[in-house]
Amino acid sequence: PLHDARALTRWAQSPYFFLAEGNYPFPSTYITFSVTEGKAFPLPSWPMRVACERGIDADFGVRVDGSVADVNFTLSLGDLEVAVDWADATGNGDTLTAEQLEASGVMRLAAAVAAAALAD
């Protein structure tokens, strides 16, 4: 469950991290074996390219204001906002209605991340 803004940002970051760390020109279980308690799920050759080909590179309307380099920025997606300041992340997701969350597109983004991560 995503109980707070930090959990959302960690969840959204994880697939990109694992795909980038395992972005080899050949299929590999190196990363997935180490993060899944001994269960190896093979990543394809160039998994970042594969994820992009499957729609994760679509424009979901995410806006970034501030300095990503200084880890002090705000991510916005419709009415949904997550403020990141080094080790702290706060958001307004718990104050939004179901209609606002749906209109933000966050569920479409979550579905694209899940589909890219789970694609064979």
PyMOL commands that set and color helices and strands:
alter all, ss='L'
color gray80, all
select helices_A, chain A and resi 5-21+30-35+47-56+93-95+98-104+106-118
alter helices_A, ss='H'
color red, helices_A
select strands_A, chain A and resi 63-67+72-77+80-85+88-91
alter strands_A, ss='S'
color yellow, strands_A
deselect
rebuild
show_as cartoon
